[in-house]
Amino acid sequence: MTQNTLNNFAFILSSIPVSILSSHSLYSHSAALVNPVFKQETVKLGDKLELNCSVTEYIHLVEHGLVNITWEATGKDVVSYDGSNFYFGTAFGPRVSAHVDSAGVFSVTLEPVVMSDADMYECFLEGKRILAIVIVTVVSDPDTHVKSIVINELDDVRLPCLGRISKSATLDKVTVYWKRNDTVIYSLIDGRPPNHPSFWYNNAFMNPDIIQIYGDLSLLIINVSQKDSGIYKCSYSNKNLAADENAGIVTLTVLGHSTTEEVDELMWYNISTNTSSSPSTTPYPTTNPTPISTERESVEGEFIHTLNARAEEEIGPQVPWVLIGIITGVLILTALILALLVAMGKI
């Protein structure tokens, strides 16, 4: 559901008389009729969103396990409460929490907010009666995304790209292109990476675990060189949801070893996967990276050569054992000849 659709729905819903809504079959229940609370919320990308639903009239039924209350987002479960336990849907991952206070207010919190949290949220009593409807709009500041990064050679960098990915989408419905100076350097086509099944390609990596939960389409590049400098563009499509064609533009400048400068490298949220990672030091949850860069093989060769050089300095140059053997043989033969000459009285 696009943001324009949500706005149109909000306008139509707000213009319908409550009496008509109350007579709808959704509200036909033996208990007293309830007028749903309708709200519109605007929240910034990366902030916290709290949705509240009053169940004061029914709290005694909920506490005794007679009815359930549920928050949904366009048919996708956010969280449900049966009076004893909370049951969280999978679409929001670890970003969601919930509680019911002493006043009978059922609250759900999403943090940090991502682009795909723009949706219509409904609070249901026993899956039939709507107690609250909230239309959520997510906005971002112009400077929210990283625009320019300056980094040293051989460092690692994460180029940010944030997309609006449908909660009901599976990875095979997501396509992402990363271009450097208008040339594709990494593509995720229908969820399939270029070096399938590994999500590593040359010195670049995309983390599939954070694409759906966070809408994070960022590209990790390790051991950067000056040839990695350029203008990077991220574009994506999502078959379950109308998506922006271009989601991010980042200018990357790679300097030599003598200068250190980084500009706005951190993203707007902090998650468990660090930006400073490499295939050998930071294992990602779903992949066993298999780097194929010949540059890294060259670095390994230089490292081994350095170790050998240091060992040679510590123990000295290796002795030419073959030459020593020849010299020893000559000396022994000479001694034998001299002994024979002495015995014969020649000397």
C-alpha positions, 0 to 999 in steps of 0.5 A: 500500500503506497503512501498516496493510497494511505492518505486517500484512505485516511480522507475517506475514512474520516468523512464517514459518519461514526453511526455508519461505521458502528452499524458495520458487521465488524462492530456487530457484537453482543457487547456495547458498540464501540466507536473506533479511535481514528488518528494520523501519525507522522514520524521521522525515519529512525525515530520511535513510533508508539501506537495506543489502543484503549481496552479499558471496557474489556480489560477484565475479559482480557485479563481472564483470557476470554478475549484477545487484543491485536495490533495489525498492519494491513493484515500482518500481525504486529503483536497480540495479547491474551491476558498473559502473554504477548505474541509478536509477528515476524514482520517487524523483527526485534524492533517491536515491543508491547505492554498493557498499563494499569489503565487498560491501554494496549501500546505497541512501540516500533524502534527504529522506524524504517520506511516500510513502517508507513502503513495502516495500523488497526487494533482489534478486539478478538479479531472482529471489532476495531478499537483504533485505526492509525495511519502512519506516514514516515518522513526523512530529513534531507541529510538523513542519508550519507551523501559523501564518504572519504576513507583510506585505502584498505579500510572498509566502508558501508554505503547506505541505501534505505528502501521501503520493502513490503512486510509480506515480501520474500527476498525473491521479490526484491531486486537491487542494483548498485552502480559506480559511475553508471556501471553495475558493480553489484546486483541482487536480482529476485533475491539472487546475488551475483555469486550465488549462494554467497552474498559476497562478490569481489570485495562487496557484500549485501546482508540479506537478514536486514533487507526485510526487517530494516529495509536496509539495502546498503553495500559493504565494501572491504579493503577499498582501493583508489579504483573504488572511488566514484559516485554510487547509485542504489536503485531497487524494486519490490514486486509486492509494493510500489517502490522508488526507482532511486533510493540513494546516491553516495560519493566515495573518495578513497585516499592514500595511507597518509591522510585520515578523514571520514565524513558522515560515515555512520548511519542513522541507526545501530544494529548488530552487524558492524560496518567494519567487517571482513569475510574472515573476521565478522561472520554474518548470520546466513552466509559463509563468505567466499571472497574471490578477489585476486587482490586479497590473494596478493595481499596474503602472498605479500604477508607470507613473504614478509613472515619469511623475511622476518624469520630469515633475519632472526635465524640468519641466512640458510647454510648451503649444506651441499657445498659444505659436504663437497668441501668436507669430502675433499678434505678427507680425501686429501688427508688420506693421500697425505697419510699414504705418502707418509707411510711410503716414506715419500714425505 
